[in-house]
């Protein structure tokens, strides 16, 4: 990370209320970063626009800032909210994750993106993400989803 902090850092949190993102104040100021991690969180956890609603969902959603940047953003993970955890659901989660981050490869920020969704006990899904950048150590993150909260069954 460079010494120039240009973005407010967004933190991924897990609480009793579910998974969400937040900002943190330290020494009276918002914590800042170069934008890399924040861009990943926005890309994965903002709802992508879907042109044609499906059988399980009627909405088209979309991220409000798409109009500002004239560019689609976000993931289609929200489509999976009411799905059972099947092999197909996990593969779709991986594909939607890669699709949401494809812009990083297109813009030359990343050279390769790997992700993997695995079902654990108690309806927990682990989502592993590795982003490879030119001449840098791979960036790794693990997200944990309580699928019962996703489906509203809890």
Secondary structure, DSSP 4 states (H G I P E B T S, - for coil): --S---EEPPEEEEETTEEEEE--EETTEE-EE-SHHHHHHHHHHSBPP-SS--SS-------TTHHHHTS---BSGGGGGG----HHHHHHHHHHHHHHHHHHHHTTS-SEEEEEEEE-GGGEEEEEEEEE-TTSPPEEEEEEEEHHHHHT--
